[in-house]
Amino acid sequence: MILLRFLVASSLLALSTSCSSGGLSHLDSSLVHNGRPTEAEAYSDFLIARFAAMTNDPQKAAEHYALAIDSAPEKSGIADRALFASLLSGDYREGVRVAKRANTLGSEAALVRLTLAVEALRVGREDDAKQMLEQSRFGPFNRMIARGLSAWRVVDTQGTDAAVRYLEDGLSGDPRLDSATLYMMGLIEMSAGNDDAALSVFDTLWDSSARLAVGVEA
């Protein structure tokens, strides 16, 4: 029994000596510092943001997505979610701030590029807007959105009729893609005071949307 106690005491002494003399050097310093790795903070903020988004709290979602951007391994997807939540909450200025921050971090998220393009148009930086809208790599739907935004540049430089023709030239025949273009076309007609033309465009949009809904239901 005395020998057993001696061995246990010796083992504990050796273990404590090892830890105090550098045994912890093999552990991640961030674990020692705050009890969790740096990436865990990003995952925590991401999960809180996801829960907030699912419970219809876009403001809280935007806040925690924004916190996760810096340390998240994959930034563009987080930035896209942060920006979407900001815009969904109605906070355009915060959305622009998030978009600029994400862009600085190297994000190529489509919504980031589109938001920066809108802001460039708003403050009169036409060349910057053109570069973002024409040189960014967008998918089919976002390419239609980008073309719709570019149409407002055409309104300023060439007039409403030229902008409408520009949008008509980009119609694909696919109602899932053309709906965004038709919406923008109607808004451009309305902004020019062409109410009858705008109503005609919206009627076309309604008809194509109804056909699409019937097709999905079938």
Secondary structure, DSSP 8 states (H G I E B T S, - for coil): -HHHHHHHHHHHHHHHHHHHTTGGGGS-HHHHHHSS-HHHHHHHHHHHHHHHHHTT-HHHHHHHHHHHHTT-SSHHHHHHHHHHHHHHTT-HHHHHHHHHHHHHTT---HHHHHHHHHHHHHTT-HHHHHHHHHHS---HHHHHHHHHHHHHHHHHHH-HHHHHHHHHHT--S-HHHHHHHHHHHHHHHHHTT-HHHHHHHHHHHHHHHHHHHHHHH-
